[in-house]
Amino acid sequence: MEQSFLKINPADSVVVCLQALKKGEIIKVNGQSITINQDTPAGHKILVKPTKVGENVIKYGYPIGHLTQDLCVGDWVNENNLKTNLSGTLEYTYTPVDEKLAIEDEHMTFNGYVRKNGEVGTRNEIWVIPTVGCVNGIAEKLVQLLKAETHEEGIDAIYAWHHNYGCSQLSDDHENTKKVLRDLTLHPNAGAVLVVGLGCENNQPDVFEEFLGDYDHDRIKFMVVQKVEGDELEEGMSILRDLYVKAKTDKREPVSVSELRIGLKCGGSDGFSGITANPLVGEFSDWLVAQGGTSVLTEVPEMFGAETILMNRCQNKDLFEKTVTMVNDFKNYFLSHGEPVGENPSPGNKAGGISTLEDKALGCTQKCGRAPVSGVLKYGDRLKDEGLNLLSAPGNDLVASTALASAGCQIVLFTTGRGTPFGTFVPTMKIATNSTLASRKPNWVDFNAGKLVEGTPMSELLRAFIHKIIAVANGDKARNEINGYREISIFKNGVTL
């Protein structure tokens, strides 16, 4: 008989329903017969230990909040009777955990584009990047003209990356915009870039060019439309034709998987996220780190409640302190806007079985496996350290995915139980937490992790997952690329003039 529930950790006071359970059904948990007291949807929690109001509910071996009313064994635990324990900032103590990954280096390769600076792309695309939102229309028109003229022969795609910023911003917002646009311009998935400026914006093109640092002048060009005599489209096309000729000569070549930089993200989560897709991605992350590669975990608000697990995996005290600062800075960001620290799960998350932020966080952080933390990045920073990195960014799907790609990730792995079609400016692979979603939305989903609760062993599914990711790195298109769903979103916090 198919298993109808899962107890994740022996210490847990709840089990997770793997299928909808009806009132009156009986399940056996560690030899104890438990009668289901209410109709309970798949992905949701059933109490298996007597718990009073104010007492903690345990899942994944950790508290996920406290009850707001007395519940009996067999009761449905959800957002209506469970409340977060989270509040303000905390002081943390570094208690390092040194766990070695006993994973073999398989010396695998993928076929990538080796750039002049040694970085490796999984795509060879031509990008038009506006310094300011005022020239979005010109950037898009140039892309349309180049596509019509070349039919994208010899390259993977041609895109303009629209955004609303580059002017009327102050301090951190202005710097965030500059950093993300810099990261786009220097990203190895671009074989050639035309940066289009207006001329009077805050993000002045000459200052932005200096901000790029050392770059490939043959592959990155600038056009300031207020300085162009006559038709800026003719001038832009002249530059793009030259870039196209250069980019189309690039060829894939075998490189080590250690060159892969993979972003880890989840959204539209459900009660299966922490038992299928996120653990699978965590196994892949550990495998990649063992190969010498790099994975990046973000969504700082979705670390709240599980942050100490990450802090104690930091390789040294300096990284621990950076992680503490990252977490508390985000808590202060919430508090400064009068928002509670513990309110995060969306209506879709709650409908899928996630009741509190701790519930979400303990599932969310499983995406980064067990590897030690080797780097901590601020928003807009570019990767420097191999291994597992933590990146400061919010939980918002598009903002966080853009931040991951901006850090230098060539692919983003996005786990989802509810489903989402979007993608950022690099391949954004959707990993379904359940087979129902995978069968309902095959045009969105790249891989089905739901097989883990249907009898497929983790080792077998991980091997298929590795080969799928390498296939995408080799050039197979992710579903978001096939659908043409690609965009960017830049984090904004302050005043717009």
Residue pairs with C-beta under 8 A, 6 or more apart in sequence:
2 18
2 19
2 454
3 18
3 453
4 17
4 18
4 19
4 21
4 27
5 15
5 16
5 17
5 18
5 21
5 27
5 29
5 46
6 15
6 16
6 18
6 275
6 453
7 15
7 16
7 29
7 30
7 48
8 16
8 59
8 60
8 61
8 274
8 275
9 58
9 59
9 60
9 61
10 61
11 58
11 61
12 48
12 58
12 59
12 60
12 61
13 47
13 48
13 49
13 51
13 56
13 57
13 58
13 59
14 45
14 46
14 47
14 48
14 57
14 58
14 59
14 77
15 27
15 29
15 45
15 46
15 48
16 43
16 44
16 45
16 46
16 59
16 271
16 272
16 275
16 353
17 40
17 41
17 42
17 43
17 44
17 45
17 46
17 271
17 353
18 42
18 272
18 453
19 42
20 39
20 40
20 41
20 42
21 27
21 36
21 39
21 40
21 46
22 36
22 39
23 36
23 37
23 38
23 39
24 35
24 36
25 35
25 36
26 33
26 34
26 35
26 36
27 33
27 34
27 36
27 46
28 34
29 48
32 48
34 46
34 48
34 73
34 74
35 74
36 46
36 74
37 72
37 74
37 75
37 76
38 75
38 76
39 76
40 46
40 76
41 351
41 353
42 271
42 272
42 353
42 434
43 270
43 271
43 272
43 352
43 353
43 417
43 434
44 76
44 77
44 78
44 271
44 353
45 57
45 59
45 76
45 77
45 78
45 271
45 353
45 355
46 74
46 75
46 76
46 77
47 57
47 71
47 72
47 73
47 74
47 75
47 76
47 77
48 73
49 73
50 72
50 73
51 57
51 67
51 70
51 71
52 67
52 70
53 66
53 67
53 68
53 69
53 70
54 66
54 67
55 66
55 67
56 63
56 64
56 65
56 66
56 85
57 63
57 64
57 65
57 66
57 67
57 77
57 82
58 64
59 359
59 362
60 274
60 362
60 363
62 305
62 306
62 358
62 362
63 85
63 358
64 82
64 305
64 355
64 356
64 358
64 359
64 362
65 82
65 83
65 84
65 85
65 355
65 356
65 358
65 359
66 82
66 83
66 85
67 77
67 81
67 82
67 83
68 81
68 82
68 83
69 81
71 77
71 81
75 81
77 355
78 350
78 353
78 355
79 345
79 350
79 355
79 356
82 355
82 356
82 359
83 356
84 305
84 342
84 343
84 356
84 357
84 358
85 305
85 342
85 358
86 304
86 305
86 340
86 341
86 342
86 357
86 358
87 341
87 342
88 331
88 335
88 341
89 328
89 331
89 332
89 335
90 328
92 307
92 308
92 311
92 320
92 324
94 311
94 312
94 314
94 317
94 320
95 312
96 312
96 313
96 314
96 320
97 312
97 313
98 372
99 313
99 370
99 372
101 286
101 289
101 290
101 370
101 371
103 286
103 287
103 290
104 290
105 290
105 291
105 292
106 291
107 256
107 291
108 256
108 257
108 291
108 470
109 254
109 255
109 256
109 257
110 122
110 254
110 255
110 257
110 259
110 260
110 470
110 473
110 474
111 252
111 253
111 254
111 255
111 473
111 474
111 475
112 120
112 121
112 122
112 252
112 253
112 255
112 259
112 410
112 473
113 120
113 121
113 122
113 123
113 124
113 188
113 189
113 191
113 250
113 251
113 252
113 253
114 120
114 253
114 255
115 121
115 188
115 216
116 216
116 218
116 219
117 214
117 216
119 188
119 408
120 188
120 255
120 259
120 410
121 187
121 188
121 189
121 190
121 191
121 410
122 189
122 260
122 410
122 411
122 426
122 427
122 472
122 473
122 474
122 475
123 156
123 157
123 189
123 190
123 410
123 426
123 427
123 475
124 155
124 156
124 189
124 191
124 247
124 250
124 252
125 155
125 156
125 157
125 158
125 159
125 189
125 190
125 191
126 146
126 155
126 157
126 158
126 159
126 190
126 191
126 192
126 193
126 194
126 240
126 243
126 244
126 247
127 158
127 159
127 160
127 161
127 184
127 185
127 190
127 192
127 193
127 194
127 425
128 139
128 140
128 142
128 143
128 158
128 159
128 160
128 161
128 193
128 194
128 196
128 236
128 240
129 139
129 160
129 161
129 181
129 184
129 185
129 193
129 194
129 195
129 196
130 136
130 138
130 139
130 160
130 161
130 162
130 163
130 166
130 195
130 196
130 197
131 166
131 181
131 195
131 196
131 197
131 198
131 201
131 203
131 204
131 205
131 208
132 165
132 166
132 167
132 197
132 198
132 201
132 202
132 203
133 162
133 163
133 164
133 165
133 166
133 167
134 166
134 167
134 198
134 201
135 196
135 197
135 198
135 225
136 160
136 162
136 163
138 196
138 225
138 232
138 233
138 236
139 160
139 161
139 162
139 196
140 160
140 162
141 233
142 160
142 194
142 196
142 233
142 236
142 237
142 240
143 158
143 159
143 160
145 233
145 237
146 158
146 237
146 240
146 241
146 244
147 158
149 237
149 241
150 158
150 244
152 158
153 248
154 247
154 248
154 249
155 191
155 244
155 247
155 248
155 250
156 475
157 481
159 425
159 486
161 184
161 425
161 487
161 488
162 487
162 488
163 177
163 181
163 488
163 489
163 490
165 173
165 177
165 203
165 490
165 492
166 177
166 181
166 201
166 202
166 203
167 201
167 202
167 203
168 202
168 496
168 497
169 177
169 202
169 492
169 494
169 495
169 496
169 497
170 494
170 495
170 497
171 494
172 493
172 494
173 492
173 493
173 494
173 495
173 496
174 202
174 203
175 380
176 379
176 380
176 490
176 491
176 492
177 203
177 490
178 203
178 208
178 211
179 379
179 380
179 381
179 406
180 380
180 402
180 403
180 406
180 488
180 490
181 203
181 208
182 208
182 211
182 212
182 380
183 380
183 382
183 405
183 406
183 407
183 408
184 190
184 193
184 406
184 425
184 488
185 193
185 195
185 212
185 215
185 220
186 212
186 215
186 220
186 382
187 405
187 406
187 408
187 425
187 426
188 408
188 410
189 410
189 425
189 426
190 219
191 219
191 246
191 247
191 250
192 219
192 220
192 221
192 243
192 244
192 246
192 247
193 219
193 220
193 221
193 243
194 221
194 222
194 223
194 236
194 239
194 240
194 243
195 205
195 208
195 209
195 220
195 221
195 222
195 223
196 223
196 225
196 236
197 203
197 204
197 205
197 208
197 222
197 223
197 224
197 225
198 224
198 225
198 226
199 205
199 224
199 225
199 226
199 227
200 226
205 222
205 224
209 222
212 220
218 246
219 243
219 246
219 247
221 239
221 242
221 243
223 232
223 235
223 236
223 239
225 232
228 235
252 474
252 475
256 291
256 292
257 288
257 291
257 292
257 293
257 470
258 291
258 292
258 293
258 386
259 293
260 288
260 293
260 294
260 410
260 411
260 469
260 473
261 293
261 294
261 295
261 296
261 383
261 407
261 408
261 409
261 410
262 284
262 285
262 288
262 293
262 294
262 295
262 296
262 409
262 410
262 411
262 412
262 413
262 469
263 295
263 296
263 298
263 401
263 404
263 405
263 407
263 409
263 411
263 412
263 413
263 426
264 281
264 285
264 295
264 296
264 297
264 298
264 367
264 368
264 404
264 412
264 413
265 298
265 299
265 367
265 397
265 400
265 401
265 404
265 412
265 413
265 414
265 415
266 273
266 277
266 278
266 299
266 302
266 363
266 364
266 367
266 414
266 415
266 416
267 395
267 397
267 414
267 415
267 416
267 420
268 346
268 348
268 349
268 352
268 397
268 416
268 417
268 418
268 419
268 420
269 349
269 352
269 354
269 360
269 363
269 364
269 415
269 416
269 417
269 418
269 433
270 349
270 351
270 352
270 353
270 354
270 417
270 418
270 433
270 434
271 352
271 353
271 354
271 417
272 352
272 353
272 417
272 433
272 434
272 450
272 453
273 352
273 354
273 363
273 364
273 415
273 416
273 417
273 433
274 362
274 363
274 364
274 366
275 363
275 452
275 453
276 433
276 434
276 449
276 450
276 452
276 453
277 415
277 416
277 417
277 431
277 432
277 433
277 449
277 450
278 363
278 364
278 366
278 367
278 415
278 433
279 366
279 452
279 458
280 431
280 449
280 452
280 458
280 461
280 462
280 465
281 366
281 367
281 413
281 415
281 431
281 449
282 366
282 367
282 368
282 369
282 370
283 369
283 458
283 462
284 369
284 413
284 462
284 465
284 466
284 469
285 295
285 367
285 368
285 369
285 371
285 388
286 369
286 370
286 371
287 462
287 466
288 294
288 295
289 295
289 369
289 371
289 386
289 387
289 388
290 371
292 386
293 386
294 383
294 385
294 386
294 387
294 388
294 389
295 368
295 371
295 387
295 388
295 389
296 377
296 383
296 388
296 389
296 390
296 391
296 404
296 407
296 409
297 310
297 365
297 367
297 368
297 388
297 389
297 390
297 391
298 390
298 391
298 392
298 393
298 400
298 403
298 404
299 364
299 393
299 394
299 395
299 400
300 326
300 327
300 330
300 392
300 393
300 394
300 395
301 330
301 334
301 344
301 357
301 394
301 395
302 344
302 357
302 360
302 361
302 364
302 365
302 395
303 310
303 327
303 361
303 364
303 365
304 327
304 331
304 341
304 342
304 344
304 357
304 358
304 361
305 342
305 356
305 357
305 358
305 359
305 360
305 361
305 362
306 358
306 361
306 362
306 364
306 365
307 323
307 327
307 361
309 365
310 323
310 365
310 368
310 373
310 390
311 320
311 323
311 324
311 327
312 320
313 370
313 371
313 372
313 373
313 388
314 320
314 323
314 372
314 373
314 376
315 372
315 373
315 374
319 373
319 374
319 375
319 376
322 376
323 373
323 376
323 390
326 376
326 378
326 390
326 392
329 392
330 392
330 394
331 341
333 493
334 340
334 341
335 341
342 356
342 357
342 358
343 357
344 357
344 360
344 395
345 354
345 355
345 356
345 357
345 359
345 360
348 418
349 360
349 418
351 418
352 417
352 418
354 360
354 363
367 413
367 415
368 388
369 388
371 387
371 388
372 387
372 388
373 387
373 388
373 389
373 390
374 385
374 386
374 387
374 388
374 389
375 383
375 384
375 385
375 387
375 388
375 389
375 390
376 389
376 390
376 391
376 392
377 383
377 389
377 390
377 391
377 392
377 407
378 392
379 391
379 392
379 393
379 403
379 491
380 403
380 406
381 391
381 407
382 406
382 407
382 408
383 389
383 407
383 408
383 409
389 407
391 403
391 404
391 407
393 399
393 400
393 403
393 404
393 491
394 400
394 491
396 489
397 414
397 420
397 422
398 422
398 424
398 487
398 488
398 489
399 489
399 490
399 491
401 412
401 414
401 422
401 423
401 424
401 428
402 424
402 425
402 488
402 489
402 490
403 491
404 412
404 424
405 412
405 424
405 425
405 426
409 426
410 426
410 427
410 473
411 426
411 427
411 428
411 429
411 469
411 472
411 473
411 478
412 423
412 424
412 426
412 427
412 428
412 429
413 429
413 431
413 469
414 420
414 428
414 429
414 430
414 431
415 430
415 431
415 433
415 449
416 430
416 431
416 432
416 433
416 437
417 432
417 433
417 434
417 437
418 437
419 430
419 432
419 437
419 440
419 441
419 444
419 445
420 430
420 444
421 443
421 444
421 479
421 480
421 483
421 485
422 428
422 480
422 485
422 487
423 478
423 480
423 481
423 483
423 485
423 486
423 487
424 486
424 487
424 488
425 486
425 487
425 488
427 472
427 477
427 478
427 480
427 481
428 478
428 480
428 486
429 446
429 447
429 468
429 469
429 472
429 478
429 479
430 444
430 445
430 446
430 447
430 478
430 479
430 480
431 445
431 446
431 447
431 448
431 449
431 465
432 438
432 441
432 445
432 447
432 448
432 449
432 450
433 449
433 450
434 450
434 453
435 448
435 450
435 451
435 454
436 450
437 445
437 450
438 445
438 448
438 450
443 479
443 483
444 479
444 483
445 479
446 468
446 472
446 478
446 479
447 464
447 465
447 468
449 461
449 465
451 461
452 458
452 461
472 478
480 486
